[in-house]
Amino acid sequence: MKDLLKITVSLVAIFVAAGLIMGLTYKFTSPIKFQAEKKEKEEALKEMAPTATDPIKPSGKWSVHGKNFEYYEATASSKPVAFIASTAGKGYSSFIQMLVSLSPDLKISDVKVLSMNETPGLGDQVLEKSFLDQFKGKSLSQIVLIKGETKENIQAISGATISSRGVTNGIKDAVQTLVDKYGAGIKTASQEVTHEH
Amino acid sequence: MSTNSVNYGTIFKNGIFGENPVFRLALSLCPAVAVTSGVKNGFLMGVAVLFVMTMVNGTVSLLRNFINPKVRIPSYMFIIATWVTVTDQVMAATQRSVYKEMGLYIVLIVAFAIVLSRAEMFASKNKLLPSLVDGFAMGLGFLLALVVLGIFREFLGKGSLWGNQILPGKPVLIMIMPAGGFFAMGLVMGWLNWIDRKFFGGTGASSGGH
């Protein structure tokens, strides 16, 4: 009985002390972490719309794959210079988180992968400039993944088709949302899009 | 090892060569395979482990007379978890760019067999300073092992080192896949055993872990 009490006291003391240390660390570090994350997000958005002069604020929410995302209207002296959306596509082993920006004529101006956890050496090739640069200047109807040479559409990376498709679908969903939101009056070719399987 | 005559040189040599966590004790192989697809990841993970091991060994050593032997494992686990959480949170707040690369791996250190094994084998029986040195030396041994594996795998698998392309293309792609991790580990382990037998008259690694 005495032994039991000793064990309990010793364990409880360690657990309480550990809990206090972790709690205190969290108290001091979480505000700094929160600020840093906020700043990083702002910087990422700023990179997507380098010509914007006004602060980029979220103008709405949309969702895909059961996750919520935001879209933004970047302006310079109150005139729109870019439409940005955060998005994600389902890759081979992870959700590939991205940012997409459209120029005012609704063509893709930039694509940025924020985070992903695809197979090293295969799926992570979607980060390569040569793949992502294909999206630049494309309009919604052109965002179709092709296995093989293409200039008009998006060429899948051989050995990383599923990751390529994840990126392409994520971007297409975001562009569709932005076009629906801001493309009033502009006839879109979304009905003509054929799905590649 | 007795507590009154501690040879720090021996502890160091032990951590890096004699009982190298990965190549000799064969402990914590899962993380060693997971993070060594590149030299950089291996190095960063090694630094985090080095820090956590040193701090855990120090704490366990300080509390060794207070911790009840019957509940020592949960006590050690809690000490490890505390240090890992503190490291994780401090890094998340102050070292953003490094944290982005390593954040995923830091919390895994809680379950590293090598950390718990050093707390049990060494720190619980030794004074503060030797325990700190042992944790540091073992951490350094782990770090070096990860870097060696990382060099081996990244160079063969991606043709690059620390992200800088050296060879065109990808010579042996499988080396950066998990299976290649085991190939690399086996080859390096065998090579080290050969050196040990040939030049130092050792017997090579004899035990296996997980």
Interface residues (C-beta under 8 A of the other chain):
Chain A: D3 K6 I7 S10 L11 A13 I14 F15 A18 I21 M22 T25 Y26 T29 S30 I32 K33 A36 E40 N117 T119 P120 G121 L122
Chain B: S37 G38 L63 F66 I67 N68 K70 V71 P74 S75 F78 I79 A81 T82 T85 V86 Q89 V90 A92 A93 T94 R96 L104 G157 K158 K170 L173 I176 M177
